[in-house]
Amino acid sequence: MPSRSVFSVSLPPPLPMPSMMAPPVIHHRRHNHQAHFLPAILAGTLVLTCFILIIITIFTYRKLYRNRTAPSDLKSPNHNHCRRFSYNLIRRATASFSPSNRLGHGGFGSVYKAVVPSSSQPLAVKILDSSGSLQGEREFHNELSLASSLDCPHIVSLLGFASDRRGRRLVLIYELMENRSLQDALLDRKCEELMEWNKRFEIAIDIAKGLEYLHHSCEPPVIHGDIKPSNILLDGDFKAKIGDFGLARLKTEDLMIEGECVKKRDVNEDNGSILEETESVVTAYEESAGGGNGVDRSPESCVVRVFDAEVSPETDTVTLSPEVGVDKGSAAEGCFDKISVESGKDLNGNCKKGGSRRDWWWKQDNGAGSESGRVKDYVMEWIGSEIKKERPKNEWVASPSSTENNGSSSKLEMKKDRIRKKEKNRKPREWWKEEFCEELTKKKKKRGLNSSNVGEMWWQKDEEVVVQERKKRKNKTSRGSIDWWLDGFSGELRTGRRSSQDWASGDIPKSGGISSTPSMRGTVCYIAPEYGGGGLLSEKCDVYSFGVLILVLISGRRPLQVTASPMSEFERANLISWARQLAYNGKLLDLVDPSIHSLDKDQALLCITIALLCLQRSPSKRLTMKDIVEMLTGEAEPPHLPFEFSPSPPSNFPFKSQKKAR
Ligand SMILES: Nc1ncnc2c1ncn2[C@@H]1O[C@H](COP(=O)(O)OP(=O)(O)OP(=O)(O)O)[C@@H](O)[C@H]1O
């Protein structure tokens, strides 16, 4: 039995079946393996997902951002015929917008000279540094849409545009005008070439032809809206071209959608008011954006609608007509206010959206307060500062100290005392106003003028407004004495556009009193009174500005500038008033720049007369650009000064007829 026992002893315990052993081993290994890689896989998946998400976010953000900030309409068909330049190319061509290449600076950015290696033609590059400024972008689009379609030798060519990748820096590219602006060449650099009469006369004709093209050859006509010396550019031969179409408008027929018109008429009939819409004026950008049909409610497409309107009694009877002048300034503003802001309801048949759009426009235009008020403050401050420069020892105002030595009687002393006290109590900025006004009134009286024609108003009356003037005069007595003097500015000081050379380096220095806020309404001193007052924008606004420009060109000085002794300072300070006064006195040639060589007196008289006719307060009385070109080129008879300007009407000025034999 030993074998049995051996067997039984030596028999190893039964081995577990391989099939039963293997799985736990394999499972364990796999488990280890998976446990080892799972975090890596998870991490990888997470990273990949994050990466994809980041890419998608960046992509979406960039797309959205671009849509929001970039000039979306750069793709518009209107810009197709305008070349798109690479921004980097332009940056290189201007040496990264180096100050040494800077040609000038305007309200919305700087202009640089650019030399593109592949082109022999140097360029002028205007970069809008107003990222985020709605008006800057708006002007960019407007100019791009409009200027690119103009083709005239008297208009600066817009060659293309560029924008950086983000679309934040917008660039307009023009032909380079070697002698820069008229403002720069005539008033700042005083170029010798411009001291030749012929050059100045040619410039006047070039500008007139450019405006004639805009008003009479374009369909629809284009209203420039900002004619002034810094927007007249001079090439190497001092030939003038009109530039800067940022504020230009297309003059279109009534573009209001029918529904709005019907509603408006209904409202008018209900109110029993006489309300006639004469025209609507839109920017080129607006028309292209809206196709002339739809009503785009975005601020960028805001349509400036102007009305020759009598507002119904229900809306406070205020008449807004082209004749609205300075004295009606506040009324005009009120009217604009009403039409632009409230009329979203009144004129558009309770259309609030329209109202808000206009509201935006109005706010842009007027800033926080009344623009005219601030401009007036500004001018008053300016006058004050000018007077203080040479005050008070002069021939026309006796200073308080100078009176001390004069009298000896006690009566006189008492009187002096009273005056001194009065002087003391007077506000520092105001003491000179009354004295100046008194002195000027005395002078007028001495000249034998009717005392009822107080101040300067006598020379700027159009017959039509005489009746209105009488009414106004009544009101004027209750106004400050400086008001009538400011009225002599005939409204050209009622609004400002923005900071530009005219303000910064011109005759009107920057003052703490007023900032030239962005506005869509042209430039102080050049803007037509009816438009500055919030009224009608028409070709006649350009004609008015052309009138101021011609006076500046002939006189070689700024529209508001103080020279010489105090009394003459004030008579001459306002170029327009001075020109009118000279016309009345039959001394128009006194206005001509004394630095001019080889003056042709007839041509000079012709220019000044045309300018005065352009500066008539009533737009309908102003000449058309067609008339002006014909007169300047001798194709039409020279004009006569209107009766009210003329000392011995009707023909005071012995013009030689320039009319060519046809
Ligand atoms: N095509 C050009 N060639 C040469 N110089 C130019 C050109 N365009 C503009 N300039 C210069 O740049 C200056 C600034 O021009 P810009 O049109 O930006 O502003 P502005 O007309 O002076 O002022 P604002 O913006 O108030 O109208 C001009 O006064 C002119 O001297």
Ligand as a Chemical Component Dictionary entry (heavy atoms), coordinates in Angstrom:
data_LIG
# 
_chem_comp.id                   LIG 
_chem_comp.type                 NON-POLYMER 
_chem_comp.pdbx_formal_charge   0 
_chem_comp.three_letter_code    LIG 
# 
loop_
_chem_comp_atom.comp_id 
_chem_comp_atom.atom_id 
_chem_comp_atom.alt_atom_id 
_chem_comp_atom.type_symbol 
_chem_comp_atom.charge 
_chem_comp_atom.model_Cartn_x 
_chem_comp_atom.model_Cartn_y 
_chem_comp_atom.model_Cartn_z 
_chem_comp_atom.pdbx_ordinal 
LIG N1  N1  N 0 -4.799  115.253 -51.781 1  
LIG C1  C1  C 0 -4.054  116.003 -50.996 2  
LIG N2  N2  N 0 -2.827  116.368 -51.391 3  
LIG C2  C2  C 0 -2.051  117.139 -50.603 4  
LIG N3  N3  N 0 -2.409  117.588 -49.398 5  
LIG C3  C3  C 0 -3.628  117.260 -48.936 6  
LIG C4  C4  C 0 -4.501  116.448 -49.710 7  
LIG N4  N4  N 0 -5.645  116.295 -49.004 8  
LIG C5  C5  C 0 -5.480  116.974 -47.865 9  
LIG N5  N5  N 0 -4.265  117.568 -47.821 10 
LIG C6  C6  C 0 -3.724  118.380 -46.723 11 
LIG O1  O1  O 0 -4.148  117.847 -45.493 12 
LIG C7  C7  C 0 -4.886  118.831 -44.767 13 
LIG C8  C8  C 0 -5.971  118.137 -43.992 14 
LIG O2  O2  O 0 -6.992  117.755 -44.883 15 
LIG P1  P1  P 0 -8.376  117.191 -44.378 16 
LIG O3  O3  O 0 -9.257  117.080 -45.566 17 
LIG O4  O4  O 0 -8.144  115.977 -43.567 18 
LIG O5  O5  O 0 -8.896  118.237 -43.337 19 
LIG P2  P2  P 0 -9.333  119.742 -43.497 20 
LIG O6  O6  O 0 -10.100 119.900 -44.759 21 
LIG O7  O7  O 0 -8.127  120.626 -43.340 22 
LIG O8  O8  O 0 -10.244 119.937 -42.229 23 
LIG P3  P3  P 0 -11.669 119.330 -41.986 24 
LIG O9  O9  O 0 -11.454 117.904 -41.641 25 
LIG O10 O10 O 0 -12.181 120.137 -40.870 26 
LIG O11 O11 O 0 -12.454 119.514 -43.253 27 
LIG C9  C9  C 0 -5.365  119.818 -45.799 28 
LIG O12 O12 O 0 -5.561  121.087 -45.245 29 
LIG C10 C10 C 0 -4.253  119.795 -46.825 30 
LIG O13 O13 O 0 -3.225  120.717 -46.478 31 
# 
loop_
_chem_comp_bond.comp_id 
_chem_comp_bond.atom_id_1 
_chem_comp_bond.atom_id_2 
_chem_comp_bond.value_order 
_chem_comp_bond.pdbx_ordinal 
LIG N1  C1  SING 1  
LIG C1  N2  SING 2  
LIG C1  C4  DOUB 3  
LIG N2  C2  DOUB 4  
LIG C2  N3  SING 5  
LIG N3  C3  DOUB 6  
LIG C3  C4  SING 7  
LIG C3  N5  SING 8  
LIG C4  N4  SING 9  
LIG N4  C5  DOUB 10 
LIG C5  N5  SING 11 
LIG N5  C6  SING 12 
LIG C6  O1  SING 13 
LIG C6  C10 SING 14 
LIG O1  C7  SING 15 
LIG C7  C8  SING 16 
LIG C7  C9  SING 17 
LIG C8  O2  SING 18 
LIG O2  P1  SING 19 
LIG P1  O3  DOUB 20 
LIG P1  O4  SING 21 
LIG P1  O5  SING 22 
LIG O5  P2  SING 23 
LIG P2  O6  DOUB 24 
LIG P2  O7  SING 25 
LIG P2  O8  SING 26 
LIG O8  P3  SING 27 
LIG P3  O9  DOUB 28 
LIG P3  O10 SING 29 
LIG P3  O11 SING 30 
LIG C9  O12 SING 31 
LIG C9  C10 SING 32 
LIG C10 O13 SING 33 
# 
